[in-house]
Amino acid sequence: MILLAGITRSVHLVLLAGRRRFADAGFPWATLFFSFEWPSVVNALDILAWDVVFALSMLFAAPVFPIGRLKKTVRIS
């Protein structure tokens, strides 16, 4: 979850702080890195964070819960 939060925070920080500066400076490649439409680097990182890292963190967190109804609910979800 720390990795997920770090990737997501970095992606959104770069999008908010860096996209306009590079676009205004006239770099033609800026849309490949800073656009949130496919294909772009920040979109690929966001997909990696939410589709891979989040799923792995949930799988690793499931065995932590004690036996009972909560454990069953977490494993099903």
C-alpha positions as a Python dict, from the first residue, in 0.01 Angstrom:
ca = {
    (1, 'M'): (0, 0, 0),
    (2, 'I'): (295, 232, 61),
    (3, 'L'): (418, 165, -292),
    (4, 'L'): (67, 226, -429),
    (5, 'A'): (37, 556, -243),
    (6, 'G'): (384, 665, -351),
    (7, 'I'): (324, 595, -720),
    (8, 'T'): (-20, 757, -718),
    (9, 'R'): (102, 1063, -529),
    (10, 'S'): (400, 1104, -764),
    (11, 'V'): (185, 1071, -1075),
    (12, 'H'): (-65, 1329, -958),
    (13, 'L'): (206, 1568, -839),
    (14, 'V'): (379, 1551, -1176),
    (15, 'L'): (51, 1601, -1358),
    (16, 'L'): (-46, 1900, -1148),
    (17, 'A'): (293, 2069, -1122),
    (18, 'G'): (486, 1970, -1432),
    (19, 'R'): (247, 1927, -1721),
    (20, 'R'): (169, 2293, -1777),
    (21, 'R'): (533, 2402, -1751),
    (22, 'F'): (652, 2156, -2012),
    (23, 'A'): (358, 2222, -2244),
    (24, 'D'): (411, 2599, -2222),
    (25, 'A'): (782, 2557, -2291),
    (26, 'G'): (700, 2402, -2628),
    (27, 'F'): (824, 2048, -2579),
    (28, 'P'): (640, 1830, -2833),
    (29, 'W'): (707, 1509, -2638),
    (30, 'A'): (537, 1642, -2324),
    (31, 'T'): (204, 1479, -2412),
    (32, 'L'): (369, 1135, -2424),
    (33, 'F'): (478, 1175, -2063),
    (34, 'F'): (223, 1402, -1898),
    (35, 'S'): (-106, 1322, -2068),
    (36, 'F'): (-351, 1101, -1885),
    (37, 'E'): (-457, 939, -2214),
    (38, 'W'): (-299, 622, -2346),
    (39, 'P'): (-11, 595, -2435),
    (40, 'S'): (164, 800, -2170),
    (41, 'V'): (408, 731, -1890),
    (42, 'V'): (188, 864, -1611),
    (43, 'N'): (-109, 660, -1733),
    (44, 'A'): (102, 344, -1742),
    (45, 'L'): (230, 412, -1388),
    (46, 'D'): (-122, 471, -1260),
    (47, 'I'): (-243, 146, -1419),
    (48, 'L'): (54, -38, -1268),
    (49, 'A'): (-21, 106, -924),
    (50, 'W'): (-392, 34, -916),
    (51, 'D'): (-411, -289, -1118),
    (52, 'V'): (-98, -468, -999),
    (53, 'V'): (27, -320, -672),
    (54, 'F'): (-320, -278, -520),
    (55, 'A'): (-418, -636, -608),
    (56, 'L'): (-96, -774, -461),
    (57, 'S'): (-134, -570, -144),
    (58, 'M'): (-487, -706, -93),
    (59, 'L'): (-369, -1063, -149),
    (60, 'F'): (-89, -1018, 104),
    (61, 'A'): (-320, -849, 356),
    (62, 'A'): (-587, -1122, 351),
    (63, 'P'): (-400, -1374, 574),
    (64, 'V'): (-341, -1108, 842),
    (65, 'F'): (-702, -1106, 960),
    (66, 'P'): (-801, -1354, 1233),
    (67, 'I'): (-1022, -1654, 1170),
    (68, 'G'): (-1388, -1568, 1153),
    (69, 'R'): (-1638, -1367, 960),
    (70, 'L'): (-1400, -1075, 892),
    (71, 'K'): (-1139, -1308, 744),
    (72, 'K'): (-1399, -1468, 518),
    (73, 'T'): (-1529, -1129, 403),
    (74, 'V'): (-1180, -997, 326),
    (75, 'R'): (-1081, -1307, 131),
    (76, 'I'): (-1399, -1300, -76),
    (77, 'S'): (-1362, -932, -160),
}
